[in-house]
Amino acid sequence: MAKNPRIFPIPITNPVIEGYCLNHSSALPPELYEIEKYTQENILAHRMLSNHIQAHFLISISKMIHPQKILEIGTFTGYSAVCLAQGLQRNGKLITIEKQSQFVQIAQKFFNQYNYSNIHIIQGDGIESVQQLQEKFDLIYLDADKERYIEYVDLLLPLLNENAWLLVDNTLWKGLVSEEAKEPVTKKLQEFNDYLTTLHPAFFYTLLPIRDGITLITKK
Ligand SMILES: C[S@@+](CC[C@H](N)C(=O)[O-])C[C@H]1O[C@@H](n2cnc3c(N)ncnc32)[C@H](O)[C@@H]1O
C-alpha cells in the first residue's frame, strides 16, 4: 500500500474538533487578538506564536495555580506572557527571557500599551539568564531553544516552589517524535522526552497532546 504523503505540519488535534472547542470557550482577552494580528502581519516567523487553544490552556493553568511568580523562557512578541499573566496574584510578577532584541522591543511595547507592568523582560540567552536567577517560581513555561531542553530542565526543576509546575512546549514536535528522527531537533526532543522517564520518582510528569504537545512537570 502506498504511504501517505507527509502533510507538514501534522495537525495533532482534529481542526474541526479544535474549532468546536473554541466556539464553546470564552473569548480571549482582547489584547491577545491585537498581538496575534500584529505578529501575523509583521513577523516572518509568526508560526512560533501559540494558537487560541494553547492560549486558553495557559490562561486556565495560570488561573488554577494563581502564581505569585512566573518565569518564561522564550518571549517572542509577548503573547504567551500575556496569557500566563492572567492568573498572577495582585502583587505577582512574571519574568520572561528573550535573546532577540527585535522581539524584546515588540513585547515591551505591548506590555506598556496594555499595562502589564508586572511583566519584566530579561534580554539574553535563556541558559545564561536562568543560571543567574536567585529566586524560585510557582509556574515556569519553557518555550525556546528546543535543542537544549535537557539542560534547561536540570536548571529549572530546582527553581520550582512547593506545588509549582514546569510546562515545556512543543514536546510532540508535530508528532514527529513518535517516528524515526530525520532532523536533529526531532532527535533532541525525543532525547528530552526519554530523559524525563529517568527523572527522580519525586517528580510527576504528563505529556498532553495539546497543539504541538506540552509536558507538565511537578513535584509529587
Ligand atoms: C516559540 S518562540 C516563543 C513563543 C512565545 N512563547 C509565544 O507563545 O508567544 C521561541 C522564542 O525563543 C527565543 N529564543 C530562542 N533561543 C533562545 C535562547 N537561547 N535564549 C532566549 N531566547 C531564545 C526566540 O527568539 C523566540 O522568540
The ligand as an ORCA input file, in Angstrom:
! r2SCAN-3c Opt
* xyz 0 1
  C       8.473     29.595     20.042
  S       9.007     31.231     20.320
  C       8.186     31.669     21.797
  C       6.727     31.906     21.572
  C       6.036     32.545     22.756
  N       6.276     31.810     23.982
  C       4.547     32.613     22.482
  O       3.875     31.594     22.600
  O       4.075     33.694     22.127
  C      10.655     30.999     20.895
  C      11.369     32.289     21.270
  O      12.549     31.947     21.967
  C      13.593     32.786     21.557
  N      14.850     32.076     21.797
  C      15.410     31.102     21.030
  N      16.557     30.675     21.571
  C      16.720     31.367     22.725
  C      17.705     31.381     23.739
  N      18.779     30.586     23.660
  N      17.560     32.211     24.770
  C      16.465     33.038     24.853
  N      15.504     33.088     23.918
  C      15.622     32.269     22.870
  C      13.299     33.065     20.087
  O      13.933     34.266     19.672
  C      11.792     33.147     20.085
  O      11.357     34.465     20.269
*
